[in-house]
Amino acid sequence: MELRIAYSPNFGYADVELEIAVLVKAAVDIFTKLDTVVEEVDPGFANPHSIFQTLSQAVTAKLLHGFMLYFRRSATPKISLISPSPVTNASAIAAY
């Protein structure tokens, strides 16, 4: 059975520090000496930072939604007890 490894030295877009590149190349050489087929590949996509940012913000919004529901139920009535005028969620957040 032939062991095959695919690797990308920079994922097609990343700036890799020289020390890291040297270490990765040394590992590739070791695998090659062990009769492993090591194929250099490029994943074929640009920097995924914007995609990651969108996904992480969606997850954060979902997590905070539950917190805000709790905050509205527990904090707003307490604030309204000490306020002479009605307190809305928007005014409480704006005041914060």
Residue frames as qw, qx, qy, qz and C-alpha x, y, z in Angstrom:
[[0.000, 0.889, 0.458, 0.000, 0.00, 0.00, 0.00],
 [0.445, 0.327, 0.014, 0.834, 1.40, 3.31, -1.08],
 [0.223, -0.720, -0.413, 0.511, 1.19, 6.25, 1.32],
 [0.310, 0.531, 0.301, 0.729, 0.40, 9.52, -0.41],
 [0.247, -0.652, -0.363, 0.618, 0.54, 12.98, 1.16],
 [0.277, 0.717, 0.297, 0.566, -0.58, 16.24, -0.36],
 [0.398, -0.621, -0.266, 0.621, 0.73, 19.49, 1.06],
 [0.296, 0.847, 0.185, 0.401, 0.80, 23.13, 0.18],
 [0.562, -0.019, -0.292, 0.774, 3.72, 25.25, 1.29],
 [0.026, -0.091, -0.181, 0.979, 1.58, 28.40, 1.45],
 [0.315, 0.528, 0.725, -0.310, -2.04, 27.43, 0.65],
 [0.393, 0.544, 0.524, 0.525, -1.70, 29.50, -2.51],
 [0.022, -0.868, -0.205, -0.453, -2.01, 32.86, -0.73],
 [0.613, -0.782, -0.063, 0.095, -0.26, 32.94, 2.67],
 [0.276, 0.770, -0.480, 0.316, 3.06, 34.56, 3.48],
 [0.924, -0.319, -0.187, 0.099, 5.02, 31.88, 5.31],
 [0.301, -0.865, 0.398, 0.046, 7.95, 32.71, 7.56],
 [0.493, 0.590, -0.638, -0.039, 11.25, 31.35, 6.28],
 [0.188, -0.351, 0.852, -0.338, 11.85, 29.25, 9.40],
 [0.716, 0.167, 0.507, -0.450, 8.49, 27.53, 8.99],
 [0.739, 0.571, -0.215, -0.286, 9.04, 26.94, 5.27],
 [0.251, 0.559, -0.785, 0.093, 12.42, 25.32, 6.01],
 [0.396, -0.162, 0.809, -0.403, 10.90, 23.04, 8.66],
 [0.787, 0.350, 0.272, -0.429, 8.05, 21.99, 6.37],
 [0.612, 0.621, -0.462, -0.162, 10.51, 21.27, 3.54],
 [0.012, -0.445, 0.868, -0.220, 12.60, 19.13, 5.92],
 [0.612, 0.061, 0.658, -0.434, 9.49, 17.15, 6.86],
 [0.771, 0.528, -0.053, -0.352, 8.63, 16.66, 3.19],
 [0.376, 0.609, -0.699, -0.012, 12.17, 15.38, 2.57],
 [0.300, -0.258, 0.857, -0.329, 11.85, 12.89, 5.43],
 [0.745, 0.277, 0.441, -0.418, 8.57, 11.54, 4.10],
 [0.658, 0.633, -0.321, -0.252, 10.07, 11.27, 0.61],
 [0.138, 0.525, -0.833, 0.112, 13.01, 9.25, 1.96],
 [0.447, -0.039, 0.808, -0.382, 10.48, 6.91, 3.59],
 [0.058, 0.120, 0.863, 0.487, 9.09, 6.08, 0.13],
 [0.200, 0.650, 0.600, -0.421, 6.02, 8.22, 0.61],
 [0.298, 0.492, 0.466, 0.673, 4.57, 10.01, -2.39],
 [0.136, -0.635, -0.320, 0.689, 4.46, 13.67, -1.44],
 [0.316, 0.545, 0.516, 0.580, 2.64, 15.89, -3.88],
 [0.100, -0.294, -0.183, 0.933, 2.75, 19.67, -3.69],
 [0.070, 0.609, 0.708, 0.351, -0.69, 21.08, -4.38],
 [0.059, -0.048, 0.120, -0.990, -2.44, 24.42, -4.28],
 [0.237, 0.394, 0.798, -0.390, -5.98, 24.32, -2.84],
 [0.163, 0.369, 0.631, 0.663, -7.09, 26.66, -5.62],
 [0.163, -0.860, -0.464, -0.135, -8.86, 29.34, -3.62],
 [0.177, 0.665, -0.196, 0.699, -7.98, 32.83, -2.51],
 [0.091, 0.149, -0.659, 0.732, -7.53, 33.94, 1.06],
 [0.365, -0.494, -0.753, -0.236, -10.63, 32.68, 2.92],
 [0.172, -0.097, -0.497, 0.845, -10.46, 35.38, 5.61],
 [0.367, -0.058, -0.064, -0.926, -13.66, 37.15, 4.47],
 [0.678, -0.190, -0.616, -0.354, -15.57, 33.86, 4.41],
 [0.516, -0.176, -0.702, 0.458, -14.31, 32.96, 7.89],
 [0.001, 0.014, 0.302, -0.953, -15.17, 36.42, 9.17],
 [0.528, -0.154, -0.303, -0.778, -18.74, 36.17, 7.83],
 [0.709, -0.213, -0.666, -0.092, -19.26, 32.74, 9.37],
 [0.424, -0.134, -0.617, 0.649, -17.76, 33.70, 12.73],
 [0.173, -0.060, 0.143, -0.973, -19.89, 36.86, 12.91],
 [0.640, -0.213, -0.458, -0.580, -23.02, 34.81, 12.18],
 [0.658, -0.218, -0.685, 0.223, -22.14, 32.40, 14.99],
 [0.215, -0.041, -0.434, 0.874, -21.43, 35.30, 17.35],
 [0.384, -0.161, -0.121, -0.901, -24.77, 36.92, 16.49],
 [0.711, -0.248, -0.588, -0.295, -26.57, 33.64, 17.17],
 [0.561, -0.182, -0.635, 0.498, -24.83, 33.23, 20.53],
 [0.058, -0.008, -0.273, 0.960, -25.45, 36.83, 21.55],
 [0.459, -0.311, -0.422, -0.717, -29.12, 36.57, 20.56],
 [0.676, -0.393, -0.623, 0.037, -29.71, 34.14, 23.41],
 [0.423, -0.180, -0.412, 0.787, -27.79, 36.35, 25.80],
 [0.107, -0.144, -0.071, -0.981, -29.75, 39.43, 24.75],
 [0.573, -0.421, -0.542, -0.447, -33.05, 37.60, 25.34],
 [0.634, -0.389, -0.548, 0.383, -31.85, 36.81, 28.85],
 [0.275, -0.038, -0.175, 0.945, -30.60, 40.38, 29.32],
 [0.280, -0.335, -0.303, -0.847, -33.95, 41.82, 28.28],
 [0.659, -0.477, -0.538, -0.220, -35.84, 39.63, 30.72],
 [0.695, -0.409, -0.413, 0.423, -33.53, 40.08, 33.68],
 [0.416, -0.114, -0.117, 0.894, -31.89, 43.52, 33.45],
 [0.046, -0.418, -0.328, -0.846, -34.47, 45.84, 31.98],
 [0.501, -0.697, -0.461, -0.226, -37.07, 45.49, 34.78],
 [0.633, -0.474, -0.263, 0.553, -34.39, 46.26, 37.38],
 [0.296, 0.075, 0.130, 0.943, -33.31, 49.36, 35.49],
 [0.210, -0.559, -0.449, -0.665, -36.90, 50.53, 35.19],
 [0.560, -0.641, -0.497, 0.169, -37.31, 50.37, 38.98],
 [0.470, -0.497, -0.108, 0.721, -34.71, 53.10, 39.48],
 [0.192, 0.127, 0.385, 0.894, -35.62, 55.21, 36.47],
 [0.258, 0.407, 0.407, -0.776, -38.31, 57.90, 36.68],
 [0.579, 0.455, -0.210, -0.644, -39.19, 57.38, 33.00],
 [0.957, 0.138, 0.224, -0.122, -39.92, 54.18, 31.07],
 [0.207, -0.605, 0.693, 0.332, -36.80, 52.34, 29.94],
 [0.886, 0.398, -0.050, -0.232, -36.74, 50.54, 26.62],
 [0.896, -0.096, 0.241, 0.360, -34.13, 48.05, 25.52],
 [0.556, 0.627, 0.105, 0.536, -32.85, 50.55, 22.96],
 [0.128, -0.899, 0.136, -0.396, -32.50, 53.36, 25.52],
 [0.786, -0.568, 0.241, 0.047, -30.81, 51.03, 28.03],
 [0.846, 0.128, 0.224, 0.466, -28.28, 49.89, 25.43],
 [0.337, 0.780, 0.053, 0.525, -27.73, 53.45, 24.21],
 [0.396, -0.871, 0.159, -0.244, -27.09, 54.61, 27.78],
 [0.888, -0.332, 0.210, 0.240, -24.60, 51.85, 28.33]]
